[in-house]
Amino acid sequence: MSYILLMIIFSISLQRHIFNKMEINKNLMDEFVPKLARCEPTLVKVVPGKVYAWCTCGLSETQPFCDGKHKSIESLLFKSLKVQFEKEEEVWLCNCKRTNNPPYCDDSHKNNTEPKKAM
């Protein structure tokens, strides 16, 4: 009888543990998705040899470039992406942060929208 009771207690404990992990993972997923800064790219004339810091978190007020705002969130996932160009040219830099070819725009913003917040 005590063995069955022990197994029931263990089962309930395991279910609670799994549920708590699921809640934590859901909250972490929200933290790991970058903010959609704008739904359009920025055309930038780059200078050869200059290092540019592209924002990965979407919080920067100087989009598409980093201003260090990622340091205000607890996630260690976000940091600026440093890029250097070999020649002077115009490039389209991503602002939606959903690109598969960072820091360049690949039109991913056409498939993404900022999630609507509940009122």
C-alpha positions in Angstrom: 0.0 0.0 0.0 2.8 2.5 0.8 4.5 1.7 -2.5 1.3 2.7 -4.4 1.0 5.9 -2.4 4.6 6.7 -3.0 4.1 6.2 -6.8 1.1 8.5 -6.8 2.9 11.2 -4.9 5.9 10.8 -7.3 3.6 11.0 -10.3 1.9 14.2 -9.1 5.3 15.7 -8.2 6.6 14.9 -11.7 3.5 16.4 -13.4 3.9 19.6 -11.4 7.6 19.8 -12.3 6.9 19.3 -16.0 4.1 21.9 -15.9 6.4 24.4 -14.2 9.1 23.8 -16.8 6.6 24.4 -19.6 5.6 27.7 -18.1 9.2 28.8 -17.7 10.0 27.8 -21.3 7.0 29.8 -22.6 8.2 32.9 -20.7 11.8 32.4 -21.9 10.6 32.1 -25.5 9.1 35.5 -25.3 12.4 36.8 -24.0 14.4 35.2 -26.8 12.3 36.6 -29.7 13.7 39.9 -30.8 11.4 42.9 -31.0 10.2 43.8 -34.4 11.7 47.3 -34.7 10.2 48.2 -38.1 8.6 46.3 -40.9 10.9 47.7 -43.5 14.7 47.7 -44.1 17.0 50.7 -44.0 19.2 51.7 -46.9 22.7 52.5 -45.6 25.7 53.8 -47.5 28.5 51.9 -45.8 32.2 53.0 -45.7 35.0 50.5 -46.3 36.9 49.4 -43.2 34.3 50.9 -40.7 32.9 48.5 -38.2 29.1 48.7 -37.9 27.2 47.2 -34.9 23.9 45.9 -36.1 21.1 45.6 -33.5 19.9 42.0 -32.9 17.3 42.7 -30.1 15.1 45.3 -31.8 15.2 47.6 -28.8 17.7 50.1 -30.1 16.5 53.7 -30.8 19.1 54.0 -33.5 17.9 51.2 -35.8 19.3 49.3 -37.6 22.3 50.0 -35.4 22.9 49.0 -31.8 22.8 51.5 -28.9 23.3 49.0 -26.1 19.6 48.6 -25.1 20.0 44.8 -25.1 21.9 45.3 -21.8 18.7 46.4 -20.2 17.1 42.9 -20.6 18.1 39.8 -18.7 18.6 37.7 -21.8 22.2 36.8 -22.6 21.1 35.9 -26.1 21.3 39.4 -27.6 24.4 41.3 -28.5 25.3 43.5 -31.4 26.5 41.9 -34.6 29.7 43.5 -35.8 30.1 43.9 -39.6 32.7 45.4 -41.7 32.5 46.1 -45.4 35.3 46.0 -48.0 34.0 48.6 -50.3 31.7 51.6 -50.3 28.2 50.5 -51.3 24.6 50.9 -50.4 23.1 47.9 -48.5 19.6 47.2 -47.2 19.8 46.4 -43.5 17.1 44.5 -41.7 14.9 46.1 -39.0 12.4 43.3 -38.4 15.2 41.1 -36.9 13.7 38.0 -38.6 16.2 37.8 -41.5 17.9 34.6 -42.3 20.9 36.5 -43.6 21.8 39.1 -40.8 22.3 42.0 -41.0 20.9 42.1 -44.6 17.2 42.3 -45.3 15.8 39.2 -47.0 12.2 40.4 -47.1 11.3 38.3 -44.0 9.4 41.3 -42.7 6.8 40.6 -45.4 5.9 37.4 -43.6 6.0 38.7 -40.0 4.0 41.1 -37.9 4.4 42.3 -34.4 2.2 40.3 -32.1 -0.8 42.2 -30.9 -0.8 42.9 -27.2 -3.9 42.3 -25.1 -5.7 45.4 -23.9 
